[in-house]
């Protein structure tokens, strides 16, 4: 690992904004649990025909944290 890929991305369409916000909170808690330094979390909620799309980028201090976070989502 050379720490060149420290960002994990997530995108999903939810039925409503509340469900999307609950998932954002859950993902944020998971990111905070693995970070050694503050993780940069950038998110966007967009209304779509099928509901609300949540798009989030998590940028960690190192690639190992990114991998741990991603494995924790499986």
PyMOL commands that set and color helices and strands:
alter all, ss='L'
color gray80, all
select helices_A, chain A and resi 17-34+63-72
alter helices_A, ss='H'
color red, helices_A
select strands_A, chain A and resi 7-14+40-48+51-59
alter strands_A, ss='S'
color yellow, strands_A
deselect
rebuild
show_as cartoon
